[in-house]
Amino acid sequence: MINLLFTYLLTDIPVTLQGNSSYSIVLTALLGLGFFAAVTIGSIAWYNSKRPVGWEDKNRPDIVPEIDR
């Protein structure tokens, strides 16, 4: 579904000054979404991994889901 939406947005852009602006907005939104996903997934992985030295006694935040190993 996302792939179809991405393809539609990139192929339906006219080659005008206004179209280039739309293209930039799509790419900026994808960059932001990718960064947000990377930070979220990385945070969940870090909080569910073995704690680094000095963090062994710290509690996980309530919003981080527990993952069974």
PDB file of N, CA, C and O in Angstrom:
ATOM      1  N   MET A   1       0.826  -1.194   0.000  1.00  0.00           N
ATOM      2  CA  MET A   1       0.000   0.000   0.000  1.00  0.00           C
ATOM      3  C   MET A   1       0.873   1.262   0.000  1.00  0.00           C
ATOM      4  O   MET A   1       0.642   2.184  -0.782  1.00  0.00           O
ATOM      5  N   ILE A   2       1.879   1.291   0.887  1.00  0.00           N
ATOM      6  CA  ILE A   2       2.762   2.458   0.964  1.00  0.00           C
ATOM      7  C   ILE A   2       3.555   2.592  -0.333  1.00  0.00           C
ATOM      8  O   ILE A   2       3.771   3.699  -0.827  1.00  0.00           O
ATOM      9  N   ASN A   3       3.992   1.443  -0.886  1.00  0.00           N
ATOM     10  CA  ASN A   3       4.765   1.473  -2.115  1.00  0.00           C
ATOM     11  C   ASN A   3       3.926   2.050  -3.263  1.00  0.00           C
ATOM     12  O   ASN A   3       4.429   2.830  -4.071  1.00  0.00           O
ATOM     13  N   LEU A   4       2.646   1.662  -3.328  1.00  0.00           N
ATOM     14  CA  LEU A   4       1.772   2.194  -4.375  1.00  0.00           C
ATOM     15  C   LEU A   4       1.562   3.690  -4.201  1.00  0.00           C
ATOM     16  O   LEU A   4       1.566   4.438  -5.179  1.00  0.00           O
ATOM     17  N   LEU A   5       1.379   4.128  -2.966  1.00  0.00           N
ATOM     18  CA  LEU A   5       1.192   5.559  -2.692  1.00  0.00           C
ATOM     19  C   LEU A   5       2.457   6.334  -3.057  1.00  0.00           C
ATOM     20  O   LEU A   5       2.376   7.402  -3.665  1.00  0.00           O
ATOM     21  N   PHE A   6       3.605   5.811  -2.695  1.00  0.00           N
ATOM     22  CA  PHE A   6       4.875   6.460  -3.021  1.00  0.00           C
ATOM     23  C   PHE A   6       5.059   6.555  -4.537  1.00  0.00           C
ATOM     24  O   PHE A   6       5.445   7.605  -5.050  1.00  0.00           O
ATOM     25  N   THR A   7       4.782   5.461  -5.253  1.00  0.00           N
ATOM     26  CA  THR A   7       4.914   5.450  -6.710  1.00  0.00           C
ATOM     27  C   THR A   7       3.962   6.448  -7.340  1.00  0.00           C
ATOM     28  O   THR A   7       4.343   7.168  -8.263  1.00  0.00           O
ATOM     29  N   TYR A   8       2.726   6.501  -6.854  1.00  0.00           N
ATOM     30  CA  TYR A   8       1.751   7.445  -7.393  1.00  0.00           C
ATOM     31  C   TYR A   8       2.205   8.883  -7.185  1.00  0.00           C
ATOM     32  O   TYR A   8       2.129   9.709  -8.095  1.00  0.00           O
ATOM     33  N   LEU A   9       2.681   9.173  -5.972  1.00  0.00           N
ATOM     34  CA  LEU A   9       3.098  10.542  -5.677  1.00  0.00           C
ATOM     35  C   LEU A   9       4.298  10.971  -6.507  1.00  0.00           C
ATOM     36  O   LEU A   9       4.386  12.131  -6.908  1.00  0.00           O
ATOM     37  N   LEU A  10       5.229  10.046  -6.774  1.00  0.00           N
ATOM     38  CA  LEU A  10       6.417  10.418  -7.532  1.00  0.00           C
ATOM     39  C   LEU A  10       6.174  10.445  -9.043  1.00  0.00           C
ATOM     40  O   LEU A  10       6.847  11.195  -9.750  1.00  0.00           O
ATOM     41  N   THR A  11       5.227   9.647  -9.558  1.00  0.00           N
ATOM     42  CA  THR A  11       4.999   9.616 -11.002  1.00  0.00           C
ATOM     43  C   THR A  11       3.936  10.598 -11.451  1.00  0.00           C
ATOM     44  O   THR A  11       3.839  10.883 -12.645  1.00  0.00           O
ATOM     45  N   ASP A  12       3.150  11.116 -10.554  1.00  0.00           N
ATOM     46  CA  ASP A  12       2.071  12.026 -10.923  1.00  0.00           C
ATOM     47  C   ASP A  12       2.485  13.493 -10.778  1.00  0.00           C
ATOM     48  O   ASP A  12       1.631  14.380 -10.792  1.00  0.00           O
ATOM     49  N   ILE A  13       3.762  13.750 -10.642  1.00  0.00           N
ATOM     50  CA  ILE A  13       4.227  15.120 -10.434  1.00  0.00           C
ATOM     51  C   ILE A  13       4.544  15.747 -11.786  1.00  0.00           C
ATOM     52  O   ILE A  13       5.385  15.222 -12.515  1.00  0.00           O
ATOM     53  N   PRO A  14       3.898  16.852 -12.143  1.00  0.00           N
ATOM     54  CA  PRO A  14       4.213  17.512 -13.409  1.00  0.00           C
ATOM     55  C   PRO A  14       5.598  18.153 -13.352  1.00  0.00           C
ATOM     56  O   PRO A  14       6.090  18.486 -12.275  1.00  0.00           O
ATOM     57  N   VAL A  15       6.221  18.323 -14.514  1.00  0.00           N
ATOM     58  CA  VAL A  15       7.570  18.882 -14.574  1.00  0.00           C
ATOM     59  C   VAL A  15       7.463  20.393 -14.690  1.00  0.00           C
ATOM     60  O   VAL A  15       7.720  20.969 -15.747  1.00  0.00           O
ATOM     61  N   THR A  16       7.084  21.019 -13.602  1.00  0.00           N
ATOM     62  CA  THR A  16       7.006  22.475 -13.528  1.00  0.00           C
ATOM     63  C   THR A  16       7.641  22.904 -12.222  1.00  0.00           C
ATOM     64  O   THR A  16       8.052  22.064 -11.421  1.00  0.00           O
ATOM     65  N   LEU A  17       7.723  24.181 -12.009  1.00  0.00           N
ATOM     66  CA  LEU A  17       8.294  24.686 -10.763  1.00  0.00           C
ATOM     67  C   LEU A  17       7.461  24.224  -9.565  1.00  0.00           C
ATOM     68  O   LEU A  17       8.011  23.868  -8.523  1.00  0.00           O
ATOM     69  N   GLN A  18       6.154  24.231  -9.715  1.00  0.00           N
ATOM     70  CA  GLN A  18       5.284  23.791  -8.628  1.00  0.00           C
ATOM     71  C   GLN A  18       5.442  22.283  -8.395  1.00  0.00           C
ATOM     72  O   GLN A  18       5.372  21.829  -7.253  1.00  0.00           O
ATOM     73  N   GLY A  19       5.653  21.508  -9.453  1.00  0.00           N
ATOM     74  CA  GLY A  19       5.858  20.067  -9.318  1.00  0.00           C
ATOM     75  C   GLY A  19       7.125  19.746  -8.560  1.00  0.00           C
ATOM     76  O   GLY A  19       7.139  18.811  -7.760  1.00  0.00           O
ATOM     77  N   ASN A  20       8.190  20.493  -8.788  1.00  0.00           N
ATOM     78  CA  ASN A  20       9.443  20.264  -8.070  1.00  0.00           C
ATOM     79  C   ASN A  20       9.263  20.506  -6.580  1.00  0.00           C
ATOM     80  O   ASN A  20       9.872  19.819  -5.759  1.00  0.00           O
ATOM     81  N   SER A  21       8.442  21.465  -6.233  1.00  0.00           N
ATOM     82  CA  SER A  21       8.168  21.737  -4.823  1.00  0.00           C
ATOM     83  C   SER A  21       7.444  20.552  -4.193  1.00  0.00           C
ATOM     84  O   SER A  21       7.740  20.169  -3.061  1.00  0.00           O
ATOM     85  N   SER A  22       6.499  19.978  -4.923  1.00  0.00           N
ATOM     86  CA  SER A  22       5.757  18.828  -4.421  1.00  0.00           C
ATOM     87  C   SER A  22       6.693  17.631  -4.248  1.00  0.00           C
ATOM     88  O   SER A  22       6.587  16.888  -3.272  1.00  0.00           O
ATOM     89  N   TYR A  23       7.594  17.454  -5.186  1.00  0.00           N
ATOM     90  CA  TYR A  23       8.570  16.372  -5.113  1.00  0.00           C
ATOM     91  C   TYR A  23       9.442  16.529  -3.869  1.00  0.00           C
ATOM     92  O   TYR A  23       9.714  15.547  -3.179  1.00  0.00           O
ATOM     93  N   SER A  24       9.873  17.730  -3.584  1.00  0.00           N
ATOM     94  CA  SER A  24      10.696  17.991  -2.408  1.00  0.00           C
ATOM     95  C   SER A  24       9.927  17.714  -1.121  1.00  0.00           C
ATOM     96  O   SER A  24      10.491  17.193  -0.159  1.00  0.00           O
ATOM     97  N   ILE A  25       8.661  18.055  -1.101  1.00  0.00           N
ATOM     98  CA  ILE A  25       7.839  17.814   0.084  1.00  0.00           C
ATOM     99  C   ILE A  25       7.699  16.316   0.331  1.00  0.00           C
ATOM    100  O   ILE A  25       7.782  15.867   1.474  1.00  0.00           O
ATOM    101  N   VAL A  26       7.487  15.538  -0.731  1.00  0.00           N
ATOM    102  CA  VAL A  26       7.354  14.085  -0.587  1.00  0.00           C
ATOM    103  C   VAL A  26       8.651  13.487  -0.050  1.00  0.00           C
ATOM    104  O   VAL A  26       8.627  12.675   0.875  1.00  0.00           O
ATOM    105  N   LEU A  27       9.768  13.883  -0.623  1.00  0.00           N
ATOM    106  CA  LEU A  27      11.042  13.336  -0.163  1.00  0.00           C
ATOM    107  C   LEU A  27      11.383  13.767   1.262  1.00  0.00           C
ATOM    108  O   LEU A  27      11.939  12.978   2.026  1.00  0.00           O
ATOM    109  N   THR A  28      11.061  14.990   1.624  1.00  0.00           N
ATOM    110  CA  THR A  28      11.293  15.459   2.987  1.00  0.00           C
ATOM    111  C   THR A  28      10.423  14.692   3.980  1.00  0.00           C
ATOM    112  O   THR A  28      10.879  14.335   5.067  1.00  0.00           O
ATOM    113  N   ALA A  29       9.168  14.441   3.602  1.00  0.00           N
ATOM    114  CA  ALA A  29       8.274  13.672   4.473  1.00  0.00           C
ATOM    115  C   ALA A  29       8.786  12.247   4.648  1.00  0.00           C
ATOM    116  O   ALA A  29       8.741  11.702   5.751  1.00  0.00           O
ATOM    117  N   LEU A  30       9.275  11.637   3.565  1.00  0.00           N
ATOM    118  CA  LEU A  30       9.825  10.284   3.669  1.00  0.00           C
ATOM    119  C   LEU A  30      11.073  10.255   4.544  1.00  0.00           C
ATOM    120  O   LEU A  30      11.263   9.323   5.325  1.00  0.00           O
ATOM    121  N   LEU A  31      11.911  11.255   4.420  1.00  0.00           N
ATOM    122  CA  LEU A  31      13.099  11.349   5.259  1.00  0.00           C
ATOM    123  C   LEU A  31      12.710  11.478   6.734  1.00  0.00           C
ATOM    124  O   LEU A  31      13.292  10.815   7.592  1.00  0.00           O
ATOM    125  N   GLY A  32      11.740  12.320   7.022  1.00  0.00           N
ATOM    126  CA  GLY A  32      11.283  12.496   8.399  1.00  0.00           C
ATOM    127  C   GLY A  32      10.667  11.226   8.957  1.00  0.00           C
ATOM    128  O   GLY A  32      10.924  10.856  10.102  1.00  0.00           O
ATOM    129  N   LEU A  33       9.853  10.557   8.149  1.00  0.00           N
ATOM    130  CA  LEU A  33       9.219   9.313   8.584  1.00  0.00           C
ATOM    131  C   LEU A  33      10.265   8.228   8.832  1.00  0.00           C
ATOM    132  O   LEU A  33      10.172   7.481   9.806  1.00  0.00           O
ATOM    133  N   GLY A  34      11.255   8.144   7.954  1.00  0.00           N
ATOM    134  CA  GLY A  34      12.325   7.161   8.133  1.00  0.00           C
ATOM    135  C   GLY A  34      13.145   7.430   9.379  1.00  0.00           C
ATOM    136  O   GLY A  34      13.505   6.499  10.100  1.00  0.00           O
ATOM    137  N   PHE A  35      13.443   8.691   9.639  1.00  0.00           N
ATOM    138  CA  PHE A  35      14.196   9.047  10.844  1.00  0.00           C
ATOM    139  C   PHE A  35      13.402   8.694  12.098  1.00  0.00           C
ATOM    140  O   PHE A  35      13.950   8.136  13.048  1.00  0.00           O
ATOM    141  N   PHE A  36      12.118   9.017  12.099  1.00  0.00           N
ATOM    142  CA  PHE A  36      11.266   8.709  13.246  1.00  0.00           C
ATOM    143  C   PHE A  36      11.199   7.199  13.477  1.00  0.00           C
ATOM    144  O   PHE A  36      11.278   6.742  14.617  1.00  0.00           O
ATOM    145  N   ALA A  37      11.053   6.422  12.397  1.00  0.00           N
ATOM    146  CA  ALA A  37      10.997   4.963  12.528  1.00  0.00           C
ATOM    147  C   ALA A  37      12.324   4.415  13.059  1.00  0.00           C
ATOM    148  O   ALA A  37      12.329   3.524  13.907  1.00  0.00           O
ATOM    149  N   ALA A  38      13.440   4.939  12.569  1.00  0.00           N
ATOM    150  CA  ALA A  38      14.748   4.461  13.028  1.00  0.00           C
ATOM    151  C   ALA A  38      14.961   4.757  14.503  1.00  0.00           C
ATOM    152  O   ALA A  38      15.465   3.908  15.238  1.00  0.00           O
ATOM    153  N   VAL A  39      14.587   5.946  14.943  1.00  0.00           N
ATOM    154  CA  VAL A  39      14.744   6.311  16.353  1.00  0.00           C
ATOM    155  C   VAL A  39      13.842   5.446  17.228  1.00  0.00           C
ATOM    156  O   VAL A  39      14.268   4.975  18.283  1.00  0.00           O
ATOM    157  N   THR A  40      12.605   5.235  16.800  1.00  0.00           N
ATOM    158  CA  THR A  40      11.660   4.433  17.589  1.00  0.00           C
ATOM    159  C   THR A  40      12.123   2.982  17.699  1.00  0.00           C
ATOM    160  O   THR A  40      12.172   2.424  18.795  1.00  0.00           O
ATOM    161  N   ILE A  41      12.459   2.376  16.566  1.00  0.00           N
ATOM    162  CA  ILE A  41      12.892   0.978  16.580  1.00  0.00           C
ATOM    163  C   ILE A  41      14.210   0.830  17.342  1.00  0.00           C
ATOM    164  O   ILE A  41      14.384  -0.126  18.097  1.00  0.00           O
ATOM    165  N   GLY A  42      15.126   1.759  17.151  1.00  0.00           N
ATOM    166  CA  GLY A  42      16.396   1.715  17.872  1.00  0.00           C
ATOM    167  C   GLY A  42      16.210   1.859  19.367  1.00  0.00           C
ATOM    168  O   GLY A  42      16.889   1.188  20.146  1.00  0.00           O
ATOM    169  N   SER A  43      15.294   2.732  19.781  1.00  0.00           N
ATOM    170  CA  SER A  43      15.043   2.911  21.217  1.00  0.00           C
ATOM    171  C   SER A  43      14.452   1.655  21.833  1.00  0.00           C
ATOM    172  O   SER A  43      14.855   1.246  22.922  1.00  0.00           O
ATOM    173  N   ILE A  44      13.506   1.045  21.147  1.00  0.00           N
ATOM    174  CA  ILE A  44      12.908  -0.197  21.663  1.00  0.00           C
ATOM    175  C   ILE A  44      13.978  -1.280  21.766  1.00  0.00           C
ATOM    176  O   ILE A  44      14.030  -2.000  22.763  1.00  0.00           O
ATOM    177  N   ALA A  45      14.823  -1.403  20.758  1.00  0.00           N
ATOM    178  CA  ALA A  45      15.883  -2.423  20.786  1.00  0.00           C
ATOM    179  C   ALA A  45      16.873  -2.141  21.912  1.00  0.00           C
ATOM    180  O   ALA A  45      17.303  -3.066  22.602  1.00  0.00           O
ATOM    181  N   TRP A  46      17.238  -0.878  22.105  1.00  0.00           N
ATOM    182  CA  TRP A  46      18.207  -0.544  23.146  1.00  0.00           C
ATOM    183  C   TRP A  46      17.640  -0.808  24.535  1.00  0.00           C
ATOM    184  O   TRP A  46      18.326  -1.364  25.392  1.00  0.00           O
ATOM    185  N   TYR A  47      16.382  -0.407  24.761  1.00  0.00           N
ATOM    186  CA  TYR A  47      15.795  -0.608  26.088  1.00  0.00           C
ATOM    187  C   TYR A  47      15.549  -2.078  26.389  1.00  0.00           C
ATOM    188  O   TYR A  47      15.527  -2.463  27.557  1.00  0.00           O
ATOM    189  N   ASN A  48      15.363  -2.911  25.366  1.00  0.00           N
ATOM    190  CA  ASN A  48      15.131  -4.333  25.592  1.00  0.00           C
ATOM    191  C   ASN A  48      16.417  -5.146  25.573  1.00  0.00           C
ATOM    192  O   ASN A  48      16.380  -6.352  25.821  1.00  0.00           O
ATOM    193  N   SER A  49      17.554  -4.518  25.285  1.00  0.00           N
ATOM    194  CA  SER A  49      18.823  -5.235  25.279  1.00  0.00           C
ATOM    195  C   SER A  49      19.416  -5.240  26.690  1.00  0.00           C
ATOM    196  O   SER A  49      18.863  -4.657  27.623  1.00  0.00           O
ATOM    197  N   LYS A  50      20.541  -5.908  26.809  1.00  0.00           N
ATOM    198  CA  LYS A  50      21.246  -5.888  28.092  1.00  0.00           C
ATOM    199  C   LYS A  50      21.735  -4.463  28.346  1.00  0.00           C
ATOM    200  O   LYS A  50      22.240  -3.802  27.438  1.00  0.00           O
ATOM    201  N   ARG A  51      21.585  -4.006  29.558  1.00  0.00           N
ATOM    202  CA  ARG A  51      21.950  -2.629  29.892  1.00  0.00           C
ATOM    203  C   ARG A  51      23.465  -2.432  29.855  1.00  0.00           C
ATOM    204  O   ARG A  51      24.214  -3.308  30.288  1.00  0.00           O
ATOM    205  N   PRO A  52      23.912  -1.303  29.347  1.00  0.00           N
ATOM    206  CA  PRO A  52      25.352  -0.998  29.382  1.00  0.00           C
ATOM    207  C   PRO A  52      25.818  -0.758  30.823  1.00  0.00           C
ATOM    208  O   PRO A  52      25.000  -0.606  31.730  1.00  0.00           O
ATOM    209  N   VAL A  53      27.128  -0.725  31.021  1.00  0.00           N
ATOM    210  CA  VAL A  53      27.705  -0.504  32.343  1.00  0.00           C
ATOM    211  C   VAL A  53      27.186   0.827  32.899  1.00  0.00           C
ATOM    212  O   VAL A  53      27.252   1.859  32.232  1.00  0.00           O
ATOM    213  N   GLY A  54      26.674   0.782  34.120  1.00  0.00           N
ATOM    214  CA  GLY A  54      26.139   1.977  34.766  1.00  0.00           C
ATOM    215  C   GLY A  54      24.634   2.110  34.630  1.00  0.00           C
ATOM    216  O   GLY A  54      24.026   2.914  35.336  1.00  0.00           O
ATOM    217  N   TRP A  55      24.013   1.337  33.734  1.00  0.00           N
ATOM    218  CA  TRP A  55      22.563   1.422  33.515  1.00  0.00           C
ATOM    219  C   TRP A  55      21.847   0.159  33.983  1.00  0.00           C
ATOM    220  O   TRP A  55      20.650   0.019  33.735  1.00  0.00           O
ATOM    221  N   GLU A  56      22.537  -0.765  34.652  1.00  0.00           N
ATOM    222  CA  GLU A  56      21.938  -2.050  35.013  1.00  0.00           C
ATOM    223  C   GLU A  56      20.730  -1.905  35.931  1.00  0.00           C
ATOM    224  O   GLU A  56      19.782  -2.684  35.828  1.00  0.00           O
ATOM    225  N   ASP A  57      20.750  -0.922  36.825  1.00  0.00           N
ATOM    226  CA  ASP A  57      19.671  -0.792  37.809  1.00  0.00           C
ATOM    227  C   ASP A  57      18.581   0.186  37.360  1.00  0.00           C
ATOM    228  O   ASP A  57      17.679   0.483  38.143  1.00  0.00           O
ATOM    229  N   LYS A  58      18.636   0.683  36.152  1.00  0.00           N
ATOM    230  CA  LYS A  58      17.620   1.630  35.666  1.00  0.00           C
ATOM    231  C   LYS A  58      16.395   0.878  35.157  1.00  0.00           C
ATOM    232  O   LYS A  58      16.518  -0.219  34.613  1.00  0.00           O
ATOM    233  N   ASN A  59      15.226   1.462  35.333  1.00  0.00           N
ATOM    234  CA  ASN A  59      13.979   0.858  34.852  1.00  0.00           C
ATOM    235  C   ASN A  59      13.689   1.293  33.417  1.00  0.00           C
ATOM    236  O   ASN A  59      14.059   2.387  32.989  1.00  0.00           O
ATOM    237  N   ARG A  60      13.019   0.408  32.694  1.00  0.00           N
ATOM    238  CA  ARG A  60      12.578   0.760  31.341  1.00  0.00           C
ATOM    239  C   ARG A  60      11.407   1.722  31.439  1.00  0.00           C
ATOM    240  O   ARG A  60      10.619   1.627  32.380  1.00  0.00           O
ATOM    241  N   PRO A  61      11.267   2.649  30.494  1.00  0.00           N
ATOM    242  CA  PRO A  61      10.083   3.512  30.472  1.00  0.00           C
ATOM    243  C   PRO A  61       8.827   2.676  30.222  1.00  0.00           C
ATOM    244  O   PRO A  61       8.897   1.620  29.593  1.00  0.00           O
ATOM    245  N   ASP A  62       7.696   3.143  30.710  1.00  0.00           N
ATOM    246  CA  ASP A  62       6.435   2.404  30.570  1.00  0.00           C
ATOM    247  C   ASP A  62       5.975   2.296  29.118  1.00  0.00           C
ATOM    248  O   ASP A  62       5.265   1.352  28.770  1.00  0.00           O
ATOM    249  N   ILE A  63       6.365   3.240  28.266  1.00  0.00           N
ATOM    250  CA  ILE A  63       5.872   3.223  26.887  1.00  0.00           C
ATOM    251  C   ILE A  63       6.621   2.214  26.014  1.00  0.00           C
ATOM    252  O   ILE A  63       6.172   1.928  24.903  1.00  0.00           O
ATOM    253  N   VAL A  64       7.748   1.665  26.480  1.00  0.00           N
ATOM    254  CA  VAL A  64       8.513   0.694  25.695  1.00  0.00           C
ATOM    255  C   VAL A  64       7.922  -0.697  25.921  1.00  0.00           C
ATOM    256  O   VAL A  64       7.855  -1.161  27.059  1.00  0.00           O
ATOM    257  N   PRO A  65       7.492  -1.364  24.849  1.00  0.00           N
ATOM    258  CA  PRO A  65       6.884  -2.693  25.025  1.00  0.00           C
ATOM    259  C   PRO A  65       7.927  -3.742  25.402  1.00  0.00           C
ATOM    260  O   PRO A  65       9.089  -3.634  25.011  1.00  0.00           O
ATOM    261  N   GLU A  66       7.516  -4.748  26.155  1.00  0.00           N
ATOM    262  CA  GLU A  66       8.388  -5.853  26.527  1.00  0.00           C
ATOM    263  C   GLU A  66       8.383  -6.872  25.393  1.00  0.00           C
ATOM    264  O   GLU A  66       7.317  -7.267  24.922  1.00  0.00           O
ATOM    265  N   ILE A  67       9.560  -7.299  24.951  1.00  0.00           N
ATOM    266  CA  ILE A  67       9.667  -8.248  23.864  1.00  0.00           C
ATOM    267  C   ILE A  67      10.220  -9.554  24.418  1.00  0.00           C
ATOM    268  O   ILE A  67      11.272  -9.567  25.057  1.00  0.00           O
ATOM    269  N   ASP A  68       9.501 -10.667  24.169  1.00  0.00           N
ATOM    270  CA  ASP A  68       9.958 -11.978  24.630  1.00  0.00           C
ATOM    271  C   ASP A  68      11.100 -12.444  23.742  1.00  0.00           C
ATOM    272  O   ASP A  68      11.088 -12.243  22.528  1.00  0.00           O
ATOM    273  N   ARG A  69      12.081 -13.067  24.370  1.00  0.00           N
ATOM    274  CA  ARG A  69      13.249 -13.532  23.596  1.00  0.00           C
ATOM    275  C   ARG A  69      13.108 -14.952  23.206  1.00  0.00           C
ATOM    276  O   ARG A  69      13.994 -15.504  22.553  1.00  0.00           O
TER     277      ARG A  69
END
